[in-house]
């Protein structure tokens, strides 16, 4: 499996589509906002000129399927366990066709959870146990966890050891017994992460936001508000929530756009920090030339010539 990661506005999907054509691949989106139906412009979906395959719930771009876009309504909650289930199923289907899965996106936690799912994934809430534990003091919770899983308690940092909510979840997991989902069967994984100096990426992001406004982001939000509210999970996300005060006539459009750019810059910094900490990632600086050639050379070395 190929992974193409990196901060917003760095051209991940474009590169992934080029590699899909070269290596007989299909894309799986790893984006926590592009999962929402009808939220196209504000999330930066690269689906222009594409066609929706209703039967398989995929977009077809340049003859290449993109899985895990437009899966839920903006009013729906969504978690990483659901993502792993959907993406894992897509990866299995892609491999059954003899094609190469290409995981692409900027949501680092989704990517990490596909490659190495959390050990406690799939352990449900125990409402009866939680009701019982709600009556306990912090000290009581500490003693309970120490008794049933001292190793877990000692591995928690000071803050978590004194956080009742974290203690309750740890007790819940310990009582259930670890139930790891296991890694998605993806075979060898080769990771490329796109990067560049911050000012360069900021400029790309700002240009993209200006283009979003130009092609109809405000109209998209207007239409979404006919069905959904600002309290729905989708509209709380970056790219949308910044315009709440514009629609409430509390801020000018210009100020909301500036806030969106500021929030994108903050997101970019967080994404870069995340991917720098990940292991076995091959960085490609998009401010340099021959990005596609560098990526193809990386992959030919990793997998052999197609």
C-alpha positions in Angstrom: 0.0 0.0 0.0 1.1 3.5 -0.8 0.4 6.3 1.7 0.4 10.0 0.5 0.2 12.3 3.4 0.9 15.9 4.3 -0.7 19.2 5.1 -3.6 20.8 3.4 -3.2 22.4 -0.1 0.0 20.5 -1.0 -1.5 18.6 -3.9 -1.8 15.1 -2.3 -4.8 14.0 -4.4 -3.2 15.2 -7.7 0.0 13.2 -7.0 -2.0 10.2 -5.8 -4.0 10.1 -9.1 -0.8 10.4 -11.1 0.7 7.5 -9.2 -2.5 5.5 -9.5 -2.3 5.7 -13.3 1.3 4.6 -13.2 1.0 1.8 -10.6 -2.6 0.5 -11.4 -3.9 2.0 -8.1 -7.1 3.1 -6.5 -7.4 5.9 -3.9 -8.8 5.7 -0.3 -9.4 9.2 1.2 -8.0 9.8 4.7 -9.7 13.1 5.4 -12.0 13.6 8.4 -14.0 16.4 6.6 -14.3 15.0 3.1 -16.3 12.1 4.5 -19.4 14.4 4.6 -21.9 14.5 1.8 -22.5 17.9 0.2 -19.5 19.5 1.8 -17.4 19.8 -1.3 -15.9 23.3 -1.7 -15.1 24.0 2.0 -13.3 20.6 2.4 -11.3 21.0 -0.8 -12.6 17.8 -2.5 -10.8 17.4 -5.8 -13.8 15.9 -7.7 -14.3 18.5 -10.5 -14.9 16.6 -13.7 -15.5 13.3 -11.8 -18.5 11.1 -11.7 -20.2 9.5 -8.7 -20.5 5.7 -8.8 -23.7 5.2 -6.8 -23.4 1.4 -6.7 -19.9 1.4 -5.1 -20.2 4.8 -3.3 -17.0 6.1 -4.9 -16.0 9.0 -7.0 -14.3 8.2 -10.4 -11.7 10.7 -11.3 -9.6 10.2 -14.5 -10.9 6.6 -14.5 -9.5 6.1 -11.0 -11.9 5.3 -8.1 -11.6 7.3 -4.9 -13.1 5.5 -1.9 -14.3 7.1 1.5 -15.5 10.4 0.1 -19.2 11.4 0.7 -20.0 8.6 3.1 -22.2 10.3 5.8 -24.5 13.3 6.2 -23.2 16.5 7.9 -25.7 15.8 10.8 -24.0 12.5 11.6 -21.2 11.7 14.1 -18.3 9.7 12.9 -15.4 8.1 14.6 -12.1 6.4 13.8 -13.5 2.9 14.3 -16.1 3.6 11.6 -13.4 4.9 9.3 -11.2 1.8 9.8 -14.1 -0.4 9.0 -15.0 1.4 5.8 -11.4 2.0 4.7 -10.4 -1.6 5.6 -13.2 -2.9 3.5 -12.2 -0.7 0.5 -8.6 -1.8 0.8 -9.7 -5.5 0.8 -11.8 -4.9 -2.4 -8.9 -3.1 -4.1 -6.5 -5.8 -3.4 -9.0 -8.5 -4.5 -9.0 -6.8 -7.9 -5.2 -7.0 -8.1 -4.9 -3.2 -7.8 -2.7 -1.1 -5.5 -4.4 0.7 -2.5 -3.2 4.4 -2.3 -4.2 6.0 1.0 -4.2 9.7 0.6 -5.1 12.6 3.0 -4.1 14.9 5.8 -5.8 13.3 8.8 -2.8 11.7 10.4 -4.8 9.8 13.0 -6.9 8.1 10.3 -3.7 7.1 8.5 -2.0 5.9 11.6 -5.1 3.9 12.6 -5.1 2.1 9.3 -1.5 1.1 9.5 -1.5 0.4 13.3 -5.0 0.4 14.8 -5.3 1.3 18.5 -5.3 -1.7 20.8 -8.6 -0.7 22.5 -10.5 -0.1 19.2 -13.9 -1.7 19.2 -14.2 -2.0 23.0 -17.7 -0.5 23.6 -18.9 1.7 26.4 -20.3 -0.2 29.4 -23.1 2.1 30.5 -23.9 0.1 33.6 -20.2 0.1 34.7 -20.0 3.9 34.0 -23.0 4.5 36.1 -21.4 2.6 39.0 -18.1 4.4 38.6 -19.7 7.9 38.4 -20.4 7.6 42.1 -16.7 7.0 42.9 -14.1 9.6 43.8 -10.9 10.1 41.9 -9.0 8.3 44.6 -11.5 5.4 44.4 -11.0 5.2 40.6 -7.3 5.2 41.0 -7.4 2.3 43.5 -9.8 0.3 41.3 -7.5 0.6 38.2 -4.4 -0.1 40.3 -6.0 -3.3 41.5 -7.1 -4.7 38.1 -4.3 -3.3 35.9 -1.4 -1.8 37.7 0.7 -1.8 34.6 -1.8 0.4 32.8 -2.1 2.8 35.7 1.7 3.1 35.9 1.9 3.8 32.2 -0.5 6.7 32.4 1.0 10.2 32.7 0.2 12.3 35.9 -2.6 14.2 34.2 -4.4 11.1 33.1 -3.9 9.4 36.5 -5.8 12.3 38.0 -8.5 12.6 35.2 -11.7 10.7 36.3 -12.8 10.4 32.7 -9.5 8.8 31.6 -9.6 6.5 34.7 -13.1 5.3 33.9 -12.2 4.5 30.3 -9.1 2.6 31.5 -11.1 0.6 34.0 -13.7 -0.1 31.3 -11.0 -1.4 28.9 -9.3 -3.4 31.6 -12.5 -5.1 32.6 -13.5 -5.9 29.0 -10.1 -7.2 28.1 -8.1 -5.9 25.2 -9.8 -6.6 21.9 -7.5 -5.3 19.2 -9.0 -5.3 15.7 -5.6 -6.2 14.2 -3.9 -4.4 11.4 -5.6 -3.9 8.1 -4.1 -6.5 5.7 -2.2 -4.0 3.5 1.1 -5.9 2.9 4.1 -3.6 2.6 3.4 0.0 3.3 5.4 2.8 1.6 4.8 6.3 2.9 5.4 9.6 1.1 4.6 12.9 2.9 4.5 16.2 1.0 6.0 19.2 2.7 7.6 22.6 2.0 8.6 25.7 3.9 5.7 27.1 5.9 5.4 30.4 3.9 5.1 28.4 0.7 2.3 26.2 2.0 0.5 29.2 3.6 0.5 30.9 0.2 -1.0 27.8 -1.4 -3.6 27.5 1.3 -4.6 31.2 1.0 -4.9 30.9 -2.7 -7.1 27.8 -2.4 -9.4 29.7 0.1 -9.7 32.6 -2.2 -10.6 30.2 -5.0 -13.2 28.5 -2.7 -15.0 31.9 -2.2 -14.8 32.6 -5.9 -16.4 29.2 -6.9 -19.2 29.4 -4.4 -18.3 28.4 -0.8 -20.9 30.9 0.6 -23.6 29.4 -1.7 -22.6 25.9 -0.6 -23.0 26.9 3.1 -26.3 28.6 2.4 -27.7 25.4 0.8 -26.3 23.3 3.7 -28.1 25.5 6.2 -31.4 24.7 4.6 -31.1 21.2 5.9 -28.6 21.4 8.7 -27.6 23.7 11.6 -24.4 25.1 13.0 -24.7 22.5 15.8 -24.3 19.6 13.4 -20.8 17.9 13.3 -20.2 18.8 9.7 -20.8 22.5 10.0 -18.6 22.7 13.1 -15.6 21.8 11.0 -12.9 24.1 9.6 -14.0 25.7 6.4 -17.5 26.2 7.6 -17.7 27.3 11.2 -15.6 30.4 10.4 -18.6 31.8 8.5 -21.2 31.4 11.3 -20.9 35.0 12.4 -21.1 36.2 8.8 -24.5 34.4 8.4 -25.5 35.9 11.8 -24.5 39.3 10.5 -21.9 39.8 13.3 -18.8 39.8 11.0 -18.0 40.9 7.5 -17.2 38.2 4.9 -13.6 39.6 4.7 -13.0 39.0 8.4 -14.4 35.5 8.2 -12.2 34.7 5.3 -9.2 36.0 7.2 -10.2 33.8 10.2 -10.4 30.8 7.9 -6.9 31.5 6.5 -5.6 31.9 10.1 -7.2 28.6 11.1 -5.8 26.8 8.0 -2.3 28.1 8.9 -2.7 26.6 12.4 -3.9 23.3 10.9 -1.0 23.2 8.6 1.5 23.6 11.5 -0.2 20.8 13.4 -0.2 18.5 10.4 3.5 19.1 9.7 4.3 18.4 13.3 2.3 15.2 13.2 3.8 13.8 10.1 7.4 14.7 11.1 6.9 12.5 14.2 5.7 9.5 12.1 8.2 6.7 11.3 9.3 5.5 7.9 8.1 8.5 6.0 9.8 9.7 2.8 9.5 13.5 2.6 9.1 15.3 -0.7 9.5 19.1 -0.8 6.8 20.4 -3.2 8.6 23.7 -3.6 11.2 21.9 -5.6 11.0 20.5 -9.1 10.1 17.0 -10.4 7.8 16.0 -7.6 6.1 13.2 -9.6 9.5 11.9 -10.8 10.8 11.8 -7.2 7.7 9.9 -6.0 7.9 7.4 -8.8 11.5 6.8 -8.2 10.8 6.2 -4.5 8.1 3.7 -5.4 10.1 1.9 -8.0 12.8 1.3 -5.5 10.3 0.1 -2.9 8.1 -2.1 -5.1 10.1 -2.6 -8.2 9.2 -1.2 -11.7 5.5 -1.6 -12.6 
